[in-house]
Amino acid sequence: MPTSTQRRARVEVTGWARQRVADPGTVFLDTETTGLGSNAEIIDLAIVDTAGNVLVDTLIAPINPIPPETTRVHGIVDADVIDAPLWIEVYPAVAELLRDRPIVVYNAAFDRRMIAGCCAAFGFPEEEREWHCAMVQYARFAGERSDHHRNKFRYHKLGDALATFGLPSGSHRALSDTLACRNLVLALANLELGD
């Protein structure tokens, strides 16, 4: 049985999820990249709205080749992006779409850093945005303490979080994972917390 602290956290997370899905401006976003480091590039980007409408779903051509170790994660190879637009071609429309909209991402810190890195590489200014991390919110909801960080909750893979609600996981492609994140937030928003 959850403690009073866990119940309070669950109520707060459910309230957060309800705010996000009630705001028609909220969008869900995900990226796939050429790696995790500071030189990594975005090669797959998706954005959907709260209704599940696909606003952006595009591959993006990187400047450098896609490393085989990242291809093993998302399945994207150089041949897939050979005719895709560059970040400099994609980002202006994305920036306009995201302007003044709350953005929900599963692991927002990563995607935010990747977008900032790609923008810096092409000389785009960093823009202030309202980012929300569904991974942090789900960690609070699950309430399991981290073994590695004192006073923090343990993060969960998106697929594990979805399994809690009997939902299918994404496929490590941007659109699939964006829709999966949206489904998780909808599940959190629809919880009845009577106990």
Secondary structure, DSSP 8 states (H G I E B T S, - for coil): ---HHHHHHHHHHHHHHHHHHH-TT-EEEEEEES-SSTT--EEEEEEEETT--EEEEEE-B-SS---HHHHHHH---HHHHTTS-BHHHHHHHHHHHHTT-EEEETTHHHHHHHHHHHHHHTT------EEEEHHHHHHHHH--B-SSSTT-B----HHHHHHHTT-----SSHHHHHHHHHHHHHHHHT-----
